[in-house]
Amino acid sequence: MRILAVDPGSKRVGVAVSDPSGTIAQALATVPAAPPETLAERLAGIAQEQEAGRIVVGLPRRLDGSEGPEAKSARSLAEELRRAARLPVELVDERLTTAQAERAMIDAGTRRARRRESIDQVAATLLLQSHLDRKR
């Protein structure tokens, strides 16, 4: 079963998908967060296109484990996605995935403009791969 991962952000949302066996994550797309009223429907459409059986949404917690307004938005998106996609949706701690993604892209020599374009996809991929590894 394919799993779709969503790394929500205020401007862009990174999306990644697993292979059918649920072993390997791959970057899929970066979706504009605006307009927020249609975001869940757009993501549900991607889940359907990818034949996903489950969706994981990154829950941005602070380093101390507390939740801020970003986490509230992620929880709201997860609930909207659950209704729109009619699939199981799980929230997954995504602390530091964007920082890890940026570090990996810098180490790979990726230019700043390219990093800005694809960092959300890479963060979603890291989020999903970590989730898949934990499930095994």
Buried (B, 14 or more C-beta within 10 A) or exposed (E): EBBBBBBBBEEBBBBBBBEEEBEEBEBBBBBEBEEEEEBBEBBBEBBBEBEBBBBBBBBBBEEEEEEEEBBEBBBEBBBBBBEBBEBEBBBBBBBBBBEBBBEBBEEEEBEEEEBBEBBBBBBBBBBBBBBBEEEE
